Amino acid sequence: MVNRIRLATVVATLNAPWGPAWATICSFDQICVDAEPCAAAPLKIVLTEGTRPGEVQLTSVEGAVVMRLGRSDFGGFLLGFSERAVHVLTTNDGRDARYTKHHFEGPVAVTHLGACDWDG
């Protein structure tokens, strides 16, 4: 429920003409590559307000991707594209998060398992 409230706040902020800037950190501790067993591999990403309504910028050590915000009754998602991959971040009503990159080369899917700190 907390995540749904936070997600609603993010949506309202993104749709406001001069909403306050915000940032959320997501931390991942597992990586899963296609059907291989998952392994320990830390990754942090930062989500910040985009430059247009409904946009979120995802920044990691690999660079930045502009994402579009979506939601359902069960959680939220961000969807974005880079030159080499499709990026999807999904969250549930809690803090749990999955960040998957579907790389065009291969093709191969890389999923990071972790959580987002919606409370700041």
C-alpha positions as CSV (number, residue, x, y, z in Angstrom):
1,M,0.0,0.0,0.0
2,V,2.9,2.4,0.8
3,N,4.3,1.9,-2.7
4,R,0.9,2.6,-4.3
5,I,0.6,5.9,-2.3
6,R,4.2,6.8,-3.2
7,L,3.6,5.9,-6.9
8,A,0.5,8.0,-6.9
9,T,2.6,10.9,-5.5
10,V,5.2,10.3,-8.2
11,V,2.4,10.4,-10.9
12,A,0.9,13.6,-9.5
13,T,4.3,15.2,-9.3
14,L,5.2,14.2,-12.9
15,N,1.9,15.6,-14.1
16,A,2.3,18.9,-12.2
17,P,3.6,21.8,-14.3
18,W,6.2,22.8,-11.7
19,G,6.3,19.8,-9.3
20,P,9.1,19.4,-6.8
21,A,12.2,17.4,-7.8
22,W,12.5,14.0,-6.3
23,A,14.9,11.0,-6.3
24,T,14.6,7.4,-5.3
25,I,17.4,4.9,-5.0
26,C,16.9,1.2,-5.9
27,S,19.4,-1.3,-4.7
28,F,19.8,-4.8,-6.2
29,D,21.9,-7.6,-4.8
30,Q,21.2,-10.5,-7.3
31,I,21.7,-10.8,-11.1
32,C,20.1,-13.4,-13.3
33,V,21.1,-13.9,-16.9
34,D,18.6,-15.7,-19.0
35,A,18.1,-19.2,-17.7
36,E,21.4,-19.3,-15.7
37,P,21.3,-19.5,-11.9
38,C,21.2,-16.1,-10.2
39,A,24.4,-14.8,-8.6
40,A,25.4,-12.1,-6.1
41,A,26.1,-8.8,-7.9
42,P,25.3,-5.4,-6.4
43,L,23.8,-2.6,-8.5
44,K,22.4,0.8,-7.5
45,I,20.2,2.9,-9.7
46,V,18.8,6.3,-9.1
47,L,15.3,7.4,-10.4
48,T,14.8,11.1,-10.8
49,E,12.1,13.3,-12.2
50,G,12.2,13.6,-16.0
51,T,12.0,16.7,-18.1
52,R,8.5,15.9,-19.4
53,P,5.3,14.8,-17.7
54,G,5.2,11.0,-17.2
55,E,9.0,10.7,-17.6
56,V,11.5,9.3,-15.1
57,Q,15.3,9.2,-15.6
58,L,17.0,6.0,-14.6
59,T,20.7,6.4,-13.9
60,S,23.2,3.6,-13.3
61,V,26.9,2.9,-13.8
62,E,25.9,2.1,-17.4
63,G,24.5,5.6,-18.1
64,A,21.1,7.1,-18.1
65,V,17.8,6.0,-19.7
66,V,14.6,8.0,-20.0
67,M,11.7,5.9,-18.8
68,R,7.9,6.2,-19.1
69,L,5.8,5.6,-16.0
70,G,3.0,3.1,-15.8
71,R,0.9,1.6,-13.0
72,S,-1.6,-1.1,-12.2
73,D,-3.6,-2.2,-9.2
74,F,-0.7,-4.4,-8.1
75,G,2.3,-2.1,-8.6
76,G,4.1,0.1,-11.0
77,F,6.5,-0.1,-13.9
78,L,8.9,2.0,-15.9
79,L,9.7,1.3,-19.5
80,G,12.5,2.7,-21.5
81,F,14.8,2.2,-24.5
82,S,18.5,2.7,-25.1
83,E,20.6,2.0,-28.1
84,R,21.4,-1.5,-27.0
85,A,18.4,-2.7,-24.9
86,V,14.8,-2.3,-23.7
87,H,14.7,-1.5,-20.0
88,V,11.9,-2.5,-17.6
89,L,11.7,-1.7,-13.9
90,T,8.7,-3.3,-12.0
91,T,7.7,-2.9,-8.4
92,N,5.0,-4.3,-6.2
93,D,3.1,-2.6,-3.4
94,G,6.0,-3.1,-1.1
95,R,9.6,-2.3,-1.8
96,D,10.4,-5.3,-4.0
97,A,11.8,-4.4,-7.5
98,R,13.0,-6.1,-10.6
99,Y,15.1,-4.3,-13.2
100,T,15.4,-6.2,-16.5
101,K,17.4,-5.2,-19.6
102,H,16.5,-7.1,-22.8
103,H,19.6,-6.7,-24.9
104,F,19.2,-6.7,-28.6
105,E,22.6,-8.4,-29.1
106,G,22.2,-12.1,-28.3
107,P,19.3,-11.5,-27.6
108,V,19.8,-11.9,-23.8
109,A,17.8,-10.8,-20.8
110,V,19.6,-9.6,-17.6
111,T,17.4,-9.2,-14.5
112,H,18.5,-7.6,-11.2
113,L,16.6,-8.5,-8.0
114,G,16.3,-6.0,-5.2
115,A,14.2,-3.2,-3.7
116,C,13.5,0.6,-4.1
117,D,13.5,3.0,-1.2
118,W,10.2,4.8,-1.9
119,D,10.3,6.6,1.5
120,G,13.5,8.6,0.6
